[in-house]
């Protein structure tokens, strides 16, 4: 059964639209209202979705989205849905074309005051699980645009923002914008009603704008070269919003830390730490798969042991921890006390991208040595994604190596940790660690060296 997702305009500012470039360059024509409706739907898709959800839009929100008059909204909504259901788009493929519609169904619930939409399943390769050749932008960048041509031109230029320039023949651009041969047949009309209007709108309302140069053959303009620029007005706004988000996140983390302190206070009172901080202790207590008393003994033992130079790193290596360490940031609140600045130890402060690169190179070496075929699903764009990918690589390697062990070896390992069979997550972690130890496989976890 398909999931149901509600479009909420109050929360749509952060919604992102991600489209395959082939879909951006498809041939189609939509009105401004139809564009807004389709893009509102696309903005609700998740990168991990397997199928298109059914999107529910309340009629009152649809009136606002489409900017309809209250007195005739029912007929206007009906007309928009009927037109959209019949719209066709043509997508170029390596071996031909795909000709399909935008939506597979649109259902109006009069008494409930809502509309439900579902996209055509043929569009799934162009909107779900995209790994390459796609463009992403914020929904809010196009909702204020008053021209469907401005929206299309925004997408076509956003696609090339990193390159900074894009060139079209006049015929190619007219085709991409869905302009019929009889519309704006004179170049001056096309320039005035489409290009210049879009230029004004983008500069006033979106994060990019453009200048353009006319390329002539004789006296006839045959091509346009666009220079794509970042809008300084929106750059300043973005920086202000990002600053506000950072402060909001700090407040959230402070609140979370206070909650964890209260949760673990009975155990923290028993600890006498010399090098580790309370934040470190809270982190390990929260994420350890062992009982709190066992974790407590490990924390205090490593903290007080003068032979251990890096208690944080040692605890990472010795304690079985949850695969998703959601409170990893706790380790960054306060560094290990009295640690020599030149010790070179890892205390969680290494830049995550540098750490990812180092750990992924190690993982590739192990995969190659063990003859395991593994394709990196994507290059991580955040610390959380790097953690997730390396955890998955560990699981793939561990499963392959486990299958290669003899029945006797597998039985021996499972019996070693038989007392933990009722704690599935801890049991799997212990088994994987033992398999890696026996086969001399280095630890690939993002957190351990």
C-alpha positions in Angstrom: 0.0 0.0 0.0 1.3 3.4 -1.0 2.1 5.9 1.8 0.1 9.1 2.3 2.0 12.4 2.6 0.4 15.7 3.5 1.6 18.9 1.8 1.8 21.6 4.5 2.6 25.1 3.2 3.7 26.2 6.7 6.5 23.7 6.5 7.3 23.8 2.8 10.1 26.4 3.0 12.8 23.8 3.6 11.3 21.3 1.0 13.8 20.4 -1.7 13.1 19.5 -5.4 15.4 16.9 -6.9 15.1 16.0 -10.6 17.1 14.0 -13.0 18.6 16.3 -15.6 16.9 14.3 -18.3 13.5 15.3 -16.8 14.6 19.0 -16.6 15.4 18.9 -20.3 12.2 17.0 -21.2 9.8 18.5 -23.7 6.5 19.5 -22.1 4.3 22.5 -21.4 2.5 23.3 -18.1 0.7 26.4 -16.9 2.0 28.2 -13.9 -0.6 26.5 -11.6 0.2 23.1 -13.0 3.9 23.7 -12.5 3.4 24.7 -8.9 1.2 21.7 -8.2 3.7 19.2 -9.7 6.7 20.8 -7.9 4.9 20.9 -4.6 4.4 17.1 -5.0 8.0 16.5 -6.0 9.2 18.5 -3.0 7.6 15.9 -0.7 9.6 13.0 -2.1 12.3 11.4 -0.1 15.6 10.1 -1.7 14.9 6.7 -0.1 11.4 6.3 -1.4 10.8 3.1 -3.3 7.5 4.3 -4.8 5.6 7.5 -5.3 3.4 8.3 -2.3 -0.2 9.6 -2.5 0.1 13.3 -1.7 -2.8 14.9 0.1 -3.4 18.6 -0.3 -6.1 20.4 1.7 -8.3 22.5 -0.6 -7.6 25.6 1.5 -3.8 25.1 0.9 -4.4 24.4 -2.8 -6.2 27.7 -3.1 -3.2 29.4 -1.7 -0.7 27.4 -3.7 -2.5 28.1 -7.0 -3.5 31.7 -6.0 -7.2 31.1 -6.8 -10.2 33.4 -6.1 -12.3 32.0 -3.3 -15.6 32.3 -5.2 -14.7 30.0 -8.1 -12.0 27.8 -6.6 -14.0 24.6 -7.1 -14.2 24.9 -10.9 -10.6 26.2 -11.2 -9.2 23.2 -9.2 -11.3 20.8 -11.3 -10.0 22.4 -14.5 -6.4 22.3 -13.3 -6.6 18.6 -12.3 -8.2 17.6 -15.6 -5.7 19.5 -17.7 -2.8 18.1 -15.7 -4.1 14.5 -16.0 -4.0 15.0 -19.8 -0.6 16.7 -20.0 2.1 14.7 -21.9 5.9 15.0 -21.6 8.6 13.6 -23.8 11.9 12.5 -22.2 14.9 11.8 -24.3 16.5 8.3 -23.5 19.8 6.8 -24.8 17.8 4.4 -27.0 14.8 6.6 -27.9 12.0 8.6 -26.1 9.6 8.1 -23.2 6.3 9.7 -23.8 4.2 9.7 -20.6 1.9 11.8 -18.4 2.6 13.6 -15.1 0.0 12.1 -12.8 -1.7 8.7 -12.8 -4.6 9.9 -10.7 -6.2 13.0 -9.1 -9.0 12.5 -6.6 -11.1 15.4 -5.2 -12.9 14.7 -1.9 -15.6 17.4 -1.7 -16.9 16.7 1.9 -13.4 16.3 3.3 -12.0 19.4 1.5 -8.9 17.7 0.1 -7.3 16.5 -3.1 -5.1 13.4 -3.5 -2.5 13.0 -6.3 -0.2 10.3 -7.4 2.6 10.7 -10.1 2.8 8.4 -13.0 5.1 5.4 -12.1 7.0 5.8 -15.4 8.6 8.9 -13.8 10.2 7.0 -10.9 13.7 6.7 -12.6 13.8 10.5 -12.9 12.7 11.3 -9.4 13.6 8.5 -7.0 17.0 7.1 -5.8 19.0 9.4 -8.1 22.8 8.8 -7.9 24.1 11.0 -10.6 23.1 13.6 -13.3 20.5 15.4 -11.1 19.7 18.9 -9.9 18.4 20.0 -6.5 16.9 23.3 -5.5 14.6 24.7 -2.8 10.9 24.8 -3.5 10.7 28.3 -2.1 12.9 29.6 -5.0 10.2 29.1 -7.6 6.9 29.4 -5.7 6.9 33.2 -6.0 7.6 33.2 -9.8 4.7 34.4 -11.9 5.7 32.9 -15.2 5.9 29.2 -16.1 8.7 30.1 -18.5 10.6 31.7 -15.6 10.3 28.4 -13.7 11.6 26.3 -16.6 14.5 28.7 -17.3 15.4 28.7 -13.6 15.7 24.9 -13.7 17.7 24.9 -17.0 20.2 27.4 -15.6 20.3 26.0 -12.1 21.4 22.7 -13.7 24.6 24.6 -14.9 25.2 26.9 -12.0 28.5 25.3 -11.1 29.7 25.7 -14.7 28.5 29.3 -14.8 27.4 29.4 -18.4 24.9 27.8 -20.7 24.3 28.2 -24.4 21.1 27.4 -26.4 20.1 27.9 -30.0 16.9 29.9 -30.2 15.0 26.9 -31.5 16.4 24.6 -28.8 15.4 27.0 -26.0 11.9 27.5 -27.4 11.5 23.7 -27.6 12.7 23.3 -24.0 10.3 26.0 -22.7 7.4 24.4 -24.6 6.8 27.4 -26.8 4.7 26.5 -29.9 5.9 27.7 -33.4 3.1 30.3 -33.6 3.8 31.7 -30.1 6.2 34.7 -29.9 7.2 34.0 -33.5 9.2 37.2 -33.8 12.5 37.1 -31.8 11.8 40.5 -30.2 8.5 39.3 -28.8 10.2 36.1 -27.5 13.0 38.2 -25.9 10.6 40.7 -24.3 7.9 38.3 -23.1 10.0 35.3 -22.1 13.7 36.1 -21.6 13.6 39.6 -20.1 10.6 38.8 -17.9 12.3 35.7 -16.6 15.5 37.8 -16.0 13.6 40.3 -13.9 11.8 37.7 -11.9 14.8 35.5 -11.1 16.9 38.5 -10.0 14.0 39.7 -7.7 12.8 36.3 -6.3 15.4 33.5 -6.6 18.9 32.5 -5.5 20.3 32.9 -9.0 19.9 35.3 -11.9 21.5 35.7 -15.3 22.9 38.0 -18.0 22.8 36.9 -21.6 24.6 37.5 -24.9 23.0 37.4 -28.3 24.9 35.5 -31.0 24.0 36.5 -34.5 24.3 34.9 -38.0 24.2 38.0 -40.2 21.5 40.2 -38.6 19.5 37.2 -37.2 19.9 36.2 -33.5 20.4 32.4 -33.6 21.8 31.6 -30.1 21.8 32.9 -26.6 24.6 32.5 -24.1 23.6 32.8 -20.5 25.9 33.8 -17.7 24.6 32.3 -14.4 25.2 34.3 -11.3 24.6 33.9 -7.6 22.1 36.4 -6.3 23.9 38.4 -3.5 20.6 39.4 -1.9 19.7 35.7 -1.4 23.2 34.8 -0.5 23.0 37.2 2.5 19.6 35.8 3.4 20.9 32.2 3.2 23.8 33.0 5.5 21.5 34.6 8.0 19.1 31.6 7.9 22.1 29.2 8.2 23.3 31.2 11.2 19.9 30.9 12.8 19.8 27.2 12.1 23.2 26.8 13.8 22.0 28.6 16.9 18.8 26.5 16.9 20.8 23.3 16.6 23.1 24.5 19.5 20.0 25.0 21.6 18.6 21.6 20.7 21.9 19.9 21.6 22.1 21.8 24.9 18.6 20.6 25.8 19.6 17.0 24.7 22.7 17.2 26.9 20.8 18.3 29.9 18.3 15.4 29.4 21.1 12.9 29.2 22.8 14.3 32.2 19.6 13.9 34.2 19.2 10.4 32.8 22.7 9.2 33.8 23.2 11.3 36.9 23.0 8.3 39.3 25.9 6.7 37.5 27.9 9.9 37.0 27.8 10.4 40.7 29.8 7.2 41.1 32.5 8.3 38.7 35.7 10.1 39.7 37.2 11.2 36.4 40.7 12.7 35.9 41.0 12.9 32.1 37.6 12.2 30.6 34.7 14.7 30.9 31.1 14.1 31.9 30.2 14.5 28.2 32.4 11.6 27.4 31.0 9.4 30.1 27.4 10.3 29.1 28.2 9.3 25.5 29.6 5.9 26.4 26.8 5.2 28.9 24.2 6.1 26.3 25.7 4.1 23.4 27.2 1.1 25.1 25.5 -2.3 24.5 26.7 -3.5 27.9 24.9 -3.0 31.2 25.5 0.5 32.7 27.6 -0.9 35.6 29.9 -2.7 33.2 30.3 0.4 31.1 31.0 2.4 34.2 33.8 0.1 35.2 35.3 0.4 31.7 35.1 4.2 31.7 36.7 4.6 35.1 39.3 1.9 34.4 40.6 3.5 31.2 40.4 7.0 32.7 42.6 6.1 35.6 45.0 3.8 33.8 48.3 5.8 33.2 49.3 3.3 30.5 46.4 4.4 28.3 47.2 7.6 26.5 43.9 7.9 24.7 41.0 6.8 26.9 38.4 7.9 24.3 40.0 5.8 21.5 40.5 2.9 23.8 36.9 2.9 24.9 35.8 3.0 21.3 37.9 -0.1 20.6 37.0 -2.1 23.7 33.3 -1.3 24.3 30.6 -2.8 22.0 28.7 0.3 20.8 25.5 0.8 18.9 25.8 1.0 15.1 24.1 4.4 15.0 25.8 6.7 17.5 23.4 9.5 17.4 25.1 11.5 20.2 28.6 11.4 18.8 28.7 15.2 19.1 29.0 14.8 22.9 32.6 13.9 22.4 33.2 17.3 20.9 31.9 19.3 23.8 35.1 18.9 25.8 38.5 17.4 24.7 40.3 14.8 26.8 42.0 16.5 29.7 45.7 16.8 29.9 46.2 15.4 26.4 49.5 16.4 24.8 48.7 18.7 21.8 51.2 16.7 19.6 50.0 13.3 20.7 48.3 12.7 17.4 45.6 10.7 19.1 42.1 10.6 17.7 39.7 12.3 20.0 36.8 12.9 17.5 38.1 16.3 16.4 39.6 15.3 13.0 37.7 16.9 10.1 35.1 14.3 9.1 35.9 14.5 5.4 39.6 13.8 6.0 38.6 10.9 8.3 36.1 9.5 5.7 38.8 9.6 3.0 41.3 7.8 5.2 38.8 5.1 6.4 37.3 4.6 2.9 40.8 4.0 1.4 41.3 1.4 4.1 37.9 -0.2 3.3 38.7 -0.3 -0.4 42.0 -2.1 0.4 40.2 -4.7 2.5 37.5 -5.2 -0.2 40.2 -5.7 -2.8 42.3 -8.1 -0.8 39.3 -10.2 0.1 37.9 -10.2 -3.5 34.6 -8.6 -2.4 32.7 -6.7 -5.1 31.2 -3.5 -3.6 30.1 -0.3 -5.3 30.1 2.9 -3.3 26.4 4.0 -3.3 27.3 7.7 -3.2 29.9 10.1 -1.9 28.8 11.2 1.5 27.9 14.8 2.0 27.8 14.7 5.8 29.4 13.0 8.7 26.1 11.0 9.3 26.2 9.6 5.7 29.9 8.7 6.1 29.1 6.8 9.3 26.2 5.0 7.6 28.2 4.0 4.6 31.2 2.6 6.6 28.8 0.7 8.9 27.3 -0.9 5.8 30.7 -1.8 4.3 31.6 -3.4 7.6 28.4 -5.5 7.5 29.1 -6.6 3.9 32.6 -7.7 4.7 31.6 -9.4 7.9 28.8 -11.3 6.1 31.1 -12.4 3.3 33.8 -13.6 5.7 31.3 -15.3 7.9 30.0 -17.3 4.9 33.6 -18.4 4.2 34.2 -19.8 7.6 33.8 -23.5 8.2 30.8 -24.8 10.2 33.0 -25.6 13.1 34.5 -22.1 13.2 31.0 -20.6 13.1 29.8 -22.8 15.8 32.8 -22.0 18.0 32.3 -18.2 17.6 28.5 -18.4 18.3 29.2 -20.5 21.4 31.7 -17.9 22.6 29.0 -15.3 22.9 26.0 -17.6 23.6 25.2 -15.6 26.8 24.3 -12.6 24.6 22.0 -14.4 22.1 19.0 -12.6 23.6 20.6 -9.2 22.9 20.7 -9.4 19.1 22.5 -6.1 18.4 25.2 -6.8 21.0 25.6 -10.4 19.8 26.1 -9.4 16.1 28.6 -6.8 17.1 30.6 -9.2 19.2 30.5 -11.9 16.4 31.6 -9.4 13.8 34.5 -8.2 16.0 35.7 -11.7 16.5 35.5 -12.6 12.8 37.6 -9.5 12.0 40.1 -10.4 14.8 40.6 -13.9 13.5 41.2 -12.9 9.9 43.3 -9.9 10.9 40.9 -7.4 9.3 41.5 -3.8 10.5 38.5 -2.0 12.1 36.7 0.0 9.5 34.3 1.9 11.7 34.3 5.6 11.3 34.9 5.9 15.1 37.8 3.5 15.7 41.4 3.5 14.7 
